[in-house]
Structures are given as structure tokens and as C-alpha cells.
Amino acid sequence: MDKGEGTPKADEESAPQPTSSSAEWSDKLTELVAWFEGNPNLPEKIEPIVMLRFLKCMAFDVERTKTLVELNYSMRNKHPHLFMDRNMEDEMTAKGLRVSDLLILPGVTPQGNKLLFFRMADLDPHTRNSVEETKIFFMMSDARFTMPDVERGTGSGEDYVLDEADIAQGDVQIVDIEGYTIRHLAYVSIFVLRIYMKFLQEAYPSRLRAMHVINCPSYLDRLISMMSPFLREEVRNMIKYHTEGLESLYKEVPRDMLPEEYGGKAGSVAELKARGVQSIKDKTAYLSDERYWKVASQSKSRWSWF
């Protein structure tokens, strides 16, 4: 399949800018939810705000949205150990949460993007687990996708009125690899990395706008060579490596939106992490409800080979 058709392109400059009037996207959303719930190759249910994310990601193009949705759920069902076997009480998941800091930072940038932050909390290479780290990231993302990205102080509960303007234009990832060594590379699952990057680039309902890598080690070239085979050219071009402090990062993202440990005002890493973990716990029933994730007749899907 052509990477420019049906799946989200990551390049911000070449990506179509999503624009649609309230009446237009509301009608399209209603059509898509009905299509989803009547499609035997998809799960039984989807939250309207989640479908709206798919629709906005595809610039409100209904047919491209359908393609993205089908690929998303096909990949989920093809790899349930990463996307569906989710239990907050699982010992390995709990360990994964302890040894990694995965943060969804509050608010959106002036460009309307959401900031995601990652770093190791435990530098011991033996604590790395690609399956659990990937599973936790998508658990946190799926919990986030049921809530608006823009915090307007009007609540997001039952009285919340769905508004596409409250959904981020895309995601900007910040990855702190301080303490990462050659020994850590030995614990990276190439199989899991391939699935993660394919899903993120082709099936994720939010456009990847940029990736910033900070506190880069001296062997950065080896790390890049390991990742390159799994990255589209436009994604490789959007990764920026910050090798001399954080001043260059502050030119790319609002400093105030960063954790306090990185010169920002968003709160401490511990506070932000606790908020993210709580968001997963609050959505436990949703995240574990097979009606939202499991495809009963996946073999009929045109994406079943992914």
C-alpha cells in the first residue's frame, strides 16, 4: 500500500491540514460510528471521541479514515500481547511502570500539538522489557484518546460536548536517553520495535509531528543505525538530536510545558507520572473491555496480513 494513501503521514509540512465545519464533521462522525458498529471486521464498539480522532487525523476524509481504522484494529488483533492483553495488576506491567517514565504532558503547544515525554527511571539494562514498555505506552495513549487534549476547565465528563478543536493536531515526542548504553541495546526486541514503529507511523490516530532526542550518548550513530530500517524517510527527517544541553530543545517546544526537572513548569516527573498512571486505572474497565478491541472475524479483513 502506498504510504501516502489511507494512513497518516508524519511530515508536518506535507500533511493535509484538517479543516471542517462543525456540521460537516458531525455528520461524518455519525456515519463512521454507524459504519464501525455494523462492520464484522471491527470490534463491537468505539467511543465517538476516538473515532473523531481518526477522522481528524485523516483531514476529515471519510474513506481514508475507514482505511486507517481497519488497519489500526487489524494490527491490534494480530498482536494482542501488545495491544489487548492488558491488566494493571499484572506483575510485569507494574514493573514496567516503575522502571520507565512515560508522560503525557498537560495542554497543547501553540501549534496545537500534544507533548509526550519518555525516559528510563531505572538505568539497569536488565529491567528493560520491550513488550511491557510498548504495552504501557498504548494503554496510556488509549486512555488519553477518550478525553479532550485541550483543557478548557469545562470538564470532560458526561456533560462534555464533543468538539474537534479540543483534539490535538498531532503528537511531539521527547525522548531522554541519558544513561542509555550499548548494553541496553541488547534488551531491545527488534520484533517489538518493528511493530511499534509500524503502528505509530501507519495506524496511530494522531499524526507524529516531531521527535526530539535529548541527552544523546557518544555512540548515537549506532543507535540511529539500529532504528533507521524501521523509520520512513519523513520520520527520519523529523527526528532532532540535541547533543549540547536543552537550549536547542527550548527553541522547538514551549519550555513551560516541560517537567520541572527539565526547566519547565508542568510539575515534577513524579507528579506527572502519577497522573498518567491514574488515568490508566480510571479507564481500566474500558481498556480491558473486549467489545472495544477484539475483532471476531479478523480473517476476513484485508489488513489481516499485517
Secondary structure by P-SEA (a helix, b strand, c coil): cccccccccccccccccccccaaaaaaaaaaaaaaaaacccccccccaaaaaaaaaaacccaaaaaaaaaaaaaaaaaccccccccccccaaaaaaaaabbbbbcccccccbbbbbbbbbcccccccccaaaaaaaaaaaaaaaaacccccccccccccccccccccccbbbbbbbcccccaaaaaaccaaaaaaaaaaaaccccccccbbbbcccccaaaaaaaaacccccaaaaaaccccccccaaaaacccccccccccccccccaaaaaaaaaaaaaaaccccccccccccccccccccccc
